[in-house]
Amino acid sequence: MSNKPKIVVLGAGYAGLTTTRRLVKTLSPEQAEIVLVNKHNYHYESTWLHEVAAGTINPNQARVMISDVVNPNRVRLVYDSVVEIKKDEQRVVLENSELSYDYLVVGLGFESNDFGIKGMAENAFAIEDIDSSREISEHIEYQFAKYNNDQNAEDHSLNILVGGAGFTGIELVGELANKVPELCKKYDIDRSKVRIINVEAAPSILPMFDKELVAYAKKSLEDRGVEIKIGAAISECTPEGFVVGDDKELIKAGTIIWTGGVKGSSVLGKSGFELTKGKVNVDGDLRMKGEENVFVIGDCSWVWNKEADRPYPPTAQLAMQEADVVAANLKALISNQPLTDFVFNDKGTVASLGHSDGIGNIFSGYKIQGKSAATMKKVVDNRSLLLLGGPKLVLKKGKFRPF
């Protein structure tokens, strides 16, 4: 039996995969055994899923084989689903086996959060992974394909209804504004027959941006045929569409998509973890409160921004920066050294509004919009690939398509 401590990382999203790669660089093979558990043998760029859902990129472009970026000779790769974490026993229950650990990193990602809206889980698509995103794009195209072949087809079957006007919802309708004209041309359908409708309960879209950039985004989308309904709370989702507002208006659509919120993996609740709005609150060093050897990162945790007195919004850059701190803190634990608290270095935020448009705040508040923002978005996406897998991965999967 080896006396080396065993580090088990759950999930190969931005947080888990980056942690694993940092551990390989930080620790020698003699210092620790590293195990990475993931449901699939691939990582997917979750910030690209809206493009897969709209059908503007191939699903394979958003997918990276784990063995291409993690050396299987240094890391034991386990492809299985996590059922439960028994932290009192330092054990992880998988669908097909079990794992013991000395140190655990939980980076199991997100699930859709419908906030209990009646019928949402049953009747709306959600962007959660590669498969669910591909299902959305295939469903949209199916609606177009059958429209001209079904004598009883109603015009609203072509409508695409998106609930939620945060990052994912707005980036999705931006992609759809590009994709719908292509589908109309392909299936010989009048563009005016297709409605792209975005419904949001809040009084504005994209709450993370200032009014000037929000106004630009709203006008850009509306100029390309997107209908944005703000201040319209969804009380129910039926098979036909959303019931919204005080007057209970039914907005009908053939494709209904919910992007209004996410929560951490349901494994957290099943494992008896104390949750706040579906996620775990962690200490400054990113360990679960009261636990010496369990780190929770990425979409599974809330990391507190003390200056703003609220959690940091979950983003890819946050997850990857958390991974750096977790890897360093695991080395510190193994070496009996003091741990470091997480400090977020905000490199800015960019939202795409389709292939050639976007808005952003970069370099401590410098505002960009239009093609410059779209270019910066591609830079951000390619940088993510660079951090995950180096130059080879950028050349293989990167975004270089001109406007």
Residue pairs with C-beta under 8 A, 6 or more apart in sequence:
2 33
4 30
4 31
4 32
4 33
5 31
5 32
5 33
5 102
5 103
5 334
6 32
6 33
6 35
6 100
6 101
6 102
6 103
7 23
7 32
7 33
7 34
7 35
7 101
7 102
7 103
7 104
7 105
7 330
8 35
8 37
8 92
8 99
8 101
8 103
8 104
8 105
9 16
9 19
9 20
9 23
9 34
9 35
9 36
9 37
9 105
9 107
10 16
10 37
10 82
10 85
10 92
10 104
10 105
10 106
10 107
10 108
11 37
11 38
11 82
11 106
11 107
11 108
11 109
11 265
11 298
12 20
12 36
12 38
12 42
12 43
12 66
12 107
13 43
13 46
13 107
13 108
13 109
13 298
13 299
13 319
14 46
14 298
14 316
14 319
14 320
14 323
14 384
14 388
15 105
15 107
15 297
15 298
15 299
15 319
15 320
15 322
15 323
16 36
16 38
16 105
16 107
16 108
16 297
16 298
16 323
17 36
17 43
17 66
17 69
17 70
17 388
18 319
18 320
18 323
18 324
18 387
18 388
19 105
19 107
19 297
19 323
19 326
19 327
20 34
20 36
20 70
20 75
21 69
21 70
21 388
22 323
22 324
22 326
22 327
22 328
23 32
23 34
23 327
23 330
24 34
24 70
24 71
24 74
24 75
25 327
26 327
26 328
26 330
26 331
27 34
27 330
27 331
27 334
29 74
31 331
31 334
32 330
32 334
33 76
34 74
34 75
34 76
35 75
35 76
35 78
35 99
35 101
36 66
36 70
36 75
36 76
36 77
36 78
37 78
37 79
37 80
37 82
37 92
37 94
37 99
38 66
38 77
38 78
38 79
39 79
39 80
39 81
39 82
40 79
41 65
41 66
41 67
41 77
41 79
42 63
42 64
42 65
42 66
42 130
43 63
43 64
43 65
43 66
43 69
43 388
44 62
44 63
44 64
44 129
44 130
45 62
45 63
45 64
45 381
45 384
45 385
46 109
46 110
46 129
46 316
47 316
47 381
47 384
48 57
48 61
48 62
48 381
49 62
49 127
49 128
49 129
49 130
49 133
49 168
50 127
50 133
50 168
50 171
50 172
50 175
50 259
51 57
51 62
51 175
52 58
52 59
52 62
52 130
52 133
52 134
52 137
53 125
53 127
53 133
53 134
53 136
53 137
53 172
53 175
53 257
54 136
54 137
54 140
54 172
54 175
54 176
54 178
54 179
55 137
55 140
55 141
55 179
56 175
56 178
56 179
56 355
59 130
59 133
59 134
61 397
62 130
62 397
63 130
64 385
64 388
64 389
64 393
64 397
66 77
67 77
68 389
68 393
69 388
69 389
69 390
69 393
70 77
78 94
78 97
78 99
80 94
80 95
80 96
80 97
81 94
81 95
82 92
82 93
82 94
82 108
82 265
82 267
83 93
83 94
83 95
83 267
83 270
84 92
84 93
84 267
84 270
84 271
85 91
85 92
85 93
85 104
85 106
85 267
85 271
85 273
86 92
86 93
86 271
87 104
87 271
87 288
87 291
87 294
90 100
90 101
90 102
90 104
90 293
91 98
91 99
91 100
91 101
92 98
92 99
92 100
92 101
92 104
101 293
102 293
103 293
103 294
103 295
103 330
103 333
103 334
104 293
104 294
104 295
105 295
105 296
105 297
105 326
105 330
106 268
106 280
106 288
106 294
106 295
106 296
106 297
106 300
106 301
107 296
107 297
107 298
107 300
107 319
107 323
108 264
108 265
108 267
108 268
108 298
108 300
109 264
109 265
109 298
109 299
109 300
110 128
110 262
110 263
110 264
110 265
110 299
110 300
110 314
111 128
111 262
111 263
111 264
111 265
111 266
112 121
112 126
112 127
112 128
112 258
112 261
112 262
112 263
113 260
113 261
113 262
113 263
113 278
114 120
114 121
114 124
114 126
114 258
114 260
114 261
115 260
115 261
117 234
117 235
117 236
117 237
118 235
118 236
118 237
119 236
119 237
119 238
120 163
120 234
120 237
120 258
122 237
123 237
123 238
123 239
123 256
124 163
124 237
124 256
124 257
124 258
125 132
125 135
125 136
125 139
125 255
125 256
125 257
125 258
126 132
126 257
126 258
126 259
127 133
127 136
127 168
127 172
127 257
127 259
136 255
136 257
139 255
140 160
140 179
140 183
140 255
141 183
143 157
143 158
143 254
143 255
144 158
144 183
144 184
144 186
144 187
144 189
145 187
146 153
146 157
147 153
147 157
147 158
147 187
147 189
148 187
148 188
148 189
155 193
156 195
156 241
156 252
156 253
156 254
157 253
157 254
158 189
158 193
158 194
158 195
158 254
159 194
159 195
159 196
159 197
159 241
159 251
159 252
159 253
159 254
159 255
160 176
160 180
160 194
160 195
160 196
160 197
160 253
160 254
160 255
160 257
161 197
161 199
161 241
161 242
161 251
161 253
161 255
161 256
161 257
162 169
162 172
162 173
162 176
162 196
162 197
162 198
162 199
162 257
162 259
163 169
163 199
163 200
163 234
163 237
163 242
163 256
163 257
163 258
163 259
163 260
164 198
164 199
164 200
164 258
164 259
164 260
164 261
165 198
165 199
165 200
165 202
165 204
165 205
165 206
165 228
165 230
166 205
166 206
166 207
166 208
166 259
166 260
166 261
167 206
167 208
167 351
168 259
169 198
169 200
169 205
169 259
169 260
170 198
170 205
170 206
170 217
170 221
170 351
170 353
171 351
171 352
171 353
172 257
172 259
173 196
173 198
173 221
173 226
174 220
174 221
174 226
174 352
174 353
174 354
174 357
174 358
175 352
175 354
175 355
176 196
176 226
177 196
177 221
177 224
177 225
177 226
177 353
177 354
178 224
178 354
178 355
180 191
180 194
180 196
180 225
181 191
183 189
183 194
184 190
184 191
184 194
191 225
194 225
195 225
195 227
195 253
196 225
196 226
196 227
197 226
197 227
197 229
197 251
197 253
198 205
198 221
198 226
198 227
198 228
198 229
199 229
199 232
199 234
199 242
199 244
199 251
200 228
200 229
200 230
200 231
200 232
201 231
201 232
201 233
201 234
202 230
202 231
203 230
203 231
204 211
204 214
204 230
205 214
205 217
205 218
205 228
205 230
206 213
206 214
206 217
206 351
206 359
208 313
208 349
209 217
209 349
209 351
209 359
209 361
210 361
210 367
212 367
213 359
213 360
213 361
213 367
213 369
214 359
216 359
216 369
217 351
217 353
217 359
218 228
220 353
220 357
221 228
221 353
222 228
224 354
229 244
229 251
232 244
232 245
233 244
233 245
234 242
234 243
234 244
234 260
235 243
235 244
235 248
236 242
236 243
237 243
237 256
237 258
238 250
240 250
240 252
240 253
241 250
241 251
241 252
241 253
241 256
242 250
242 251
242 253
242 256
243 249
243 250
244 251
262 278
262 299
262 314
263 277
263 278
263 279
264 275
264 278
264 279
264 280
264 299
264 300
264 301
265 299
265 300
268 275
268 278
268 279
268 280
268 296
268 300
269 275
269 278
273 280
273 288
273 296
274 280
274 281
274 289
276 302
277 302
279 299
279 300
279 301
279 302
280 288
280 296
280 300
280 301
280 302
281 289
281 301
281 302
281 304
282 288
282 289
282 295
282 296
282 297
282 301
282 302
282 303
283 289
284 304
284 341
284 342
285 325
285 329
285 339
285 340
285 341
285 342
286 295
286 296
286 297
286 301
286 303
286 322
286 325
286 326
286 329
286 342
287 293
287 294
287 295
287 296
287 329
287 339
288 294
288 295
288 296
292 333
293 333
295 326
295 329
295 330
297 319
297 322
297 323
297 326
298 314
298 319
298 322
299 314
299 319
302 311
303 311
303 312
303 318
303 322
303 342
303 344
304 310
304 311
304 312
305 311
305 312
305 344
312 318
312 344
315 349
316 384
317 346
317 347
318 344
320 384
320 387
321 342
321 344
321 345
322 342
325 340
325 341
325 342
328 340
329 339
329 340
331 337
332 338
332 339
332 340
333 339
347 362
348 360
348 361
348 362
348 363
348 364
348 366
349 360
349 361
349 362
350 358
350 359
350 360
350 361
350 362
350 368
350 373
350 376
350 377
350 380
351 358
351 359
351 360
351 373
351 377
352 358
352 373
352 374
352 377
353 359
353 374
354 374
355 374
355 401
355 403
356 371
356 374
356 403
357 369
357 370
357 371
357 373
357 374
358 368
358 369
358 370
358 373
358 374
358 376
358 377
359 367
359 368
359 369
359 373
360 367
360 368
360 369
360 373
360 376
360 377
361 367
361 368
362 368
362 376
368 376
371 403
374 403
378 399
378 400
381 398
381 399
382 394
382 398
382 399
385 393
385 394
385 397
385 398
386 393
386 394
